[in-house]
Amino acid sequence: MFELRYLPNVVTLKLDSDKCIGCGMCAEVCPHAVFTLENKRARIADRDACMECGACAKNCIAGAVSVKSGVGCAAAVIRGIVGGGEPTCGCSSTPAN
Amino acid sequence: MKQTTAKESVGRPPEGQQPEPPLEDKPTCGCGQSPSKTKAAVHNDAPRIEGVIRTEAGTVPRVKTELDLIDHLGAWRARWGIRRMSYSVQPGLYAVGNPTPQSLVLVSANYKLSFDRLRSNLSGRDAWIMALDTKGINVWCAAGKGTFGTDEIVHRLETVGLKDTVSHRKLVLPQLAAPGVSAHEVKRRTGFSVVYGPVRAEDLPAFLDAGMRATAETRLIRFTLYDRLVLIPVELTNWLLYVAIIAAAMFILSGVGPGIFSFGRVVDAGPLTVSLFLGAFLTGTVAVPILLPYLPGRSFSLKGASAGLLFVSAMQLYAWQHGGLFDGRLSVAAWFLLAPAVASFVGMNFTGSSTYTSLSGVLREMRVAVPIQTVCAVLGLGLWLVGRFI
């Protein structure tokens, strides 16, 4: 109830189970608990929770995870269209930590 | 990412001196702020140094774990977007407590808000803090840009001489650095293994006490009411220029009417027009973040549009009872298009501040929302102008 969930069936996250070595790094770095480990293999448990930050792919030593990462920011998209090129984030207004 | 090409200073300042403030150009912020380069302003942001620690690799300044009034004021200032892009600490190695070569190394960004969050959660502990040069940007955003990245870690390790400072080969990174850092690459290139700590620095003490094990809960990013509230000031600041221009234009356009233009009408209708516009804008910047979980739909543009519709409906209810808010029926129709369009556009831009929107999702919602917002805004403006002649 009143959960913050974004649009379904849209993210570019892919997991190649054959390459997975079950190290669990993807599950560890994901801030939205997208992955779970089952029988020493990673599984995408909550795909729609993915925000395409790219942490999982970047930290997968086996190269089993791929995602087209980027900033989910409308202002960045507009800036990308106006200025040309990829959407770039110009600010740092997410909660600092 | 390329290694930083900016002017490099020594990682450890001479004994007894505060680290020199970074003076290299900051990346320009697309949110309408100009980076401040005043030396004095940056220098004041340096954390309070209390003594130094001597190591094999030189002397390391020691920082307090208590935040002073100036740190709180600085945080408040940064939250309002005032000289936020220069609210940074000098990249390099710092000490907390009385660290030894066996003490932990915690890696942080050189945005002072991030650095302060970290050190204030290390009270009573002995540790090293390695502040990366993230150009004064917080951990998560810097990781997204790649400035909090593998290359910078490798480079900073060498610059501060970490291998001579500590005897172990372990780095503790905030979990939100993971989009920029490849743990196995760091290990391969430096011999240091990376341990990802919890998302929030507040959970760091529990993480360290549990033998560097993060609970599932502390691995999740949240977006609580408080998290959303602290973002509102900088949202307001970022929009300020655009809003001022549009408000001024609408104020002047209020004078349009029979006889083309009249200053009397500007005085009569201008304040109300500007108020309605500002109301719609504040609906998008303030009400949308606060009411985010309760507004219908998943896309931010829909949430914004609903909030805008709610706002203009409330105004209409008020007008029915008290009158005088809108100039005629066309004006009512105009505002029923304009307010949702404005709130929708502004609300849509809050995706950039949210902690859970994906780029693919934002692109999908924009493809639908931006054309509708444009049509509503143009139509609304047209009706509003035509209505002034009737």
Interface residues (C-beta under 8 A of the other chain):
Chain A: F2 E3 L4 R5 Y6 L7 P8 V10 V11 T12 M25 E28 V29 C30 P31 H32 A33 A49 C50 M51 E52 C53 G54 A55 K58 N59 I61 K68 S69 G70 V71 G72 C73 A74 A75 A76 V77 R79 P87 T88 C89 G90 C91 S92 S93 T94 P95 A96 N97
Chain B: T28 C29 G30 C31 R84 M85 Y111 L113 S114 R117 I137 N138 V139 W140 C141 A142 A143 G144 K145 P174 Q175 L176 A178 P179 G180 V181 S182 A183 H184 Y196 V199 R200 A201 A214 A216 R219 L220 I221 F223 D227 V230 L231 V234 E235 N238 L292 P293 Y294 R298 S299 F300 M348 N349 T351 G352 S353 S354 T355 Y356 T357 S358 L359 S360 G361 V362 L363 R364 E365 M366
